[in-house]
Amino acid sequence: MLYRSLAWQGDALGELRLLDQTRLPGETIYRHCTTIEQVWQAIRELCVRGAPAIGVSAAYGVVLGVRAFVHPTLETVKQATNYLRTSRPTAVNLFWALDRMDAAAEKYFHKPEGQLIELLLATAQDIEDEDVETSRSIGEFGSHLIPDGGGVLTHCNTGALATAEYGTALAAIIMAWEQGKRFTVFADETRPLLQGARLTAWELQQHGIPCTLICDNMAAQVMREGKVQLAIVGADRIAANGDTANKIGTYGVAILCNYHKLPFFVAAPQSTFDLNLADGTGIPIEQRHADEITQAFGKRTAPVDVAIYNPAFDVTPASLISGIVTEHGIIQPVNAEEIARRLR
């Protein structure tokens, strides 16, 4: 890959290096995290974002948190994982990765202190390596959906910046291009923080793939003009019945695809499924600060003291989703029975 969203550097005494996505596309700046507090802040401030990347970063954050203690214990590990759970509420990969770190600690807590930290680091590295392989598989399965010719619409950012490598929805697009298919990607700018404009357009340029940036409210017109044949997006949490939480605005794209009779696909790893939730009504929706709307990039664009509602995610009903691309293949139809059968 031309770039990596995250990388652990060194041994158990090393550091977590994060590509600061709040500075793209203007600057390529890296944050060097040596404490758990720095990782928590990086997740909260969207320096690292995307459900899989958040999970991997949090796993490494546990290592940094535990090694800060002279005599780490099992309670020390739980303290670290509980702290990182408070960084963001919606992306279930965060909690999945932290649960896995807890399980590793319970398995190895009787080991000498130095070995415990090394084993936690090995678990975090396993989570990262598995995410790379998972993303590659999602890209391969999803690439077959991408039409040769025409256009593909995507929302927010789902590439290597959102994962340990490759991506989810954007991995399918990139691999389709590498297979020789030719098409145009229409990228929603993705208000209010412009992840589509700042990140997706930048990633596609790195790969030499034609990208047309549009405002979020232009998607309907682009579909009406016949410029788009398919939409594919990522996910932050998927309920047992297929209801999917993703970046705010995704629900609207799904409704538009349904009206224009266009396929709407979700691409996500198995770790994004929360089978403990029967449907999307139980998915917690993160509420972000009003400043992200009123003065997102340092310039005030709304009156002082105006009321602001700023949910970071919305939930798309399973009935609007044509299929879910996972590392195990494409789940179709999208319902509780088929999801349970494919993921059990």
Summary of the structure (lengths in Angstrom):
residues: 344
radius of gyration: 19.7
end to end distance: 31.9
largest distance: 64.9
contacts: 1264
relative contact order: 0.12
helix: 44%
strand: 16%
